[in-house]
Amino acid sequence: MRRVVEPELLDALPPDDPRAVGSRGDLRRLNFVMGHAHILTRALAPGHGASPLRSRPLRLVELGAGDGSLLLQLARRWSVHGITAEVTLLDRHTLVSGETRRAFAALGWSVETVASDVFAWLSSPVPVAGVMVANLFLHHFEEEGLGELLRLAAAKADLFIACEPRRSAFALAAARSVGLLGCNDVTQHDAVVSVRAGFAGRELSAFWPQTGEWELRERSAGLFSHCLLAQRNG
Ligand SMILES: C[S@@+](CC[C@H](N)C(=O)[O-])C[C@H]1O[C@@H](n2cnc3c(N)ncnc32)[C@H](O)[C@@H]1O
């Protein structure tokens, strides 16, 4: 299946439009169905002594973080292992609720939200993050933007992990059925567009800088997802 990037409806709606609010609620449900919190937790293996999550202080960045609910789920899972972090949630919109901020604080995690375009922010003099996460975000970008984004991310992270839609006939059939889960018209449209813009094979690794200082692992995950983990050697 050829990769096709088309505009998503959620990106064109004002953040407080009821259909956008509904679609972000759908995204929380779809992240659950796709098992993304579980996939990301397993990939970083916080129970393991050498996990990158063990670095102190841990600076954790999520690109295209939306309402921050996925990273909050990760924080809840990782804090069980005594991990705390200074989190930056980057999105072009400010979408993180007071309730989500308080939930991070209750875990002892500090949270900074940044409303910015990802390219502008990654090009600014921000400190290197121990871990940088992108969830359901990279598929928004055409090849040129993707190459630029991953080049900038590689300069600002010691470990980068992305969990994206898998571009497959099965995932496409599932995306066409999200209405059965009660997802609204925006999500029904965007789910199909997202799978068509998703990834397969080693497509994301091909965009990562080929400098030899990175260990790259790219694979399908769960039933519907595709992940890249890039870790700086040493
Ligand atoms: C599909 S949502 C995923 C949100 C979140 N990661 C999740 O899993 O629920 C994609 C997010 O990327 C943000 N976004 C899209 N393009 C962006 C850009 N160029 N710079 C910053 N954020 C962007 C949107 O505002 C939206 O919140």
The ligand as an SDF file (V2000), in Angstrom:
LIG
                    3D

 27 29  0  0  0  0  0  0  0  0999 V2000
   -3.3630   12.6320   16.4240 C   0  0  0  0  0  0  0  0  0  0  0  0
   -2.9720   13.8180   17.6510 S   0  0  0  0  0  0  0  0  0  0  0  0
   -2.0730   12.7920   18.8250 C   0  0  0  0  0  0  0  0  0  0  0  0
   -2.0420   13.4060   20.1990 C   0  0  0  0  0  0  0  0  0  0  0  0
   -1.3780   12.5390   21.2720 C   0  0  0  0  0  0  0  0  0  0  0  0
    0.0050   12.2520   20.9420 N   0  0  0  0  0  0  0  0  0  0  0  0
   -2.1470   11.2710   21.5020 C   0  0  0  0  0  0  0  0  0  0  0  0
   -1.6440   10.1830   21.2480 O   0  0  0  0  0  0  0  0  0  0  0  0
   -3.3110   11.3800   21.9530 O   0  0  0  0  0  0  0  0  0  0  0  0
   -1.6760   14.7690   16.9140 C   0  0  0  0  0  0  0  0  0  0  0  0
   -1.3060   16.0260   17.6800 C   0  0  0  0  0  0  0  0  0  0  0  0
   -0.2260   16.6480   16.9820 O   0  0  0  0  0  0  0  0  0  0  0  0
   -0.4000   18.0560   17.0450 C   0  0  0  0  0  0  0  0  0  0  0  0
    0.3450   18.6260   15.8990 N   0  0  0  0  0  0  0  0  0  0  0  0
    0.1250   18.4000   14.5840 C   0  0  0  0  0  0  0  0  0  0  0  0
    1.0310   19.0530   13.8450 N   0  0  0  0  0  0  0  0  0  0  0  0
    1.8470   19.7130   14.7010 C   0  0  0  0  0  0  0  0  0  0  0  0
    2.9870   20.5440   14.5420 C   0  0  0  0  0  0  0  0  0  0  0  0
    3.4720   20.8540   13.3130 N   0  0  0  0  0  0  0  0  0  0  0  0
    3.6120   21.0320   15.6500 N   0  0  0  0  0  0  0  0  0  0  0  0
    3.1280   20.7300   16.8900 C   0  0  0  0  0  0  0  0  0  0  0  0
    2.0510   19.9330   17.1040 N   0  0  0  0  0  0  0  0  0  0  0  0
    1.4090   19.4360   16.0270 C   0  0  0  0  0  0  0  0  0  0  0  0
   -1.8900   18.2650   16.9810 C   0  0  0  0  0  0  0  0  0  0  0  0
   -2.2690   19.5190   17.5470 O   0  0  0  0  0  0  0  0  0  0  0  0
   -2.4090   17.0560   17.7880 C   0  0  0  0  0  0  0  0  0  0  0  0
   -2.6220   17.3860   19.1470 O   0  0  0  0  0  0  0  0  0  0  0  0
  1  2  1  0
  2  3  1  0
  2 10  1  0
  3  4  1  0
  4  5  1  0
  5  6  1  0
  5  7  1  0
  7  8  2  0
  7  9  1  0
 10 11  1  0
 11 12  1  0
 11 26  1  0
 12 13  1  0
 13 14  1  0
 13 24  1  0
 14 15  1  0
 14 23  1  0
 15 16  2  0
 16 17  1  0
 17 18  1  0
 17 23  2  0
 18 19  1  0
 18 20  2  0
 20 21  1  0
 21 22  2  0
 22 23  1  0
 24 25  1  0
 24 26  1  0
 26 27  1  0
M  CHG  2   2   1   9  -1
M  END
$$$$
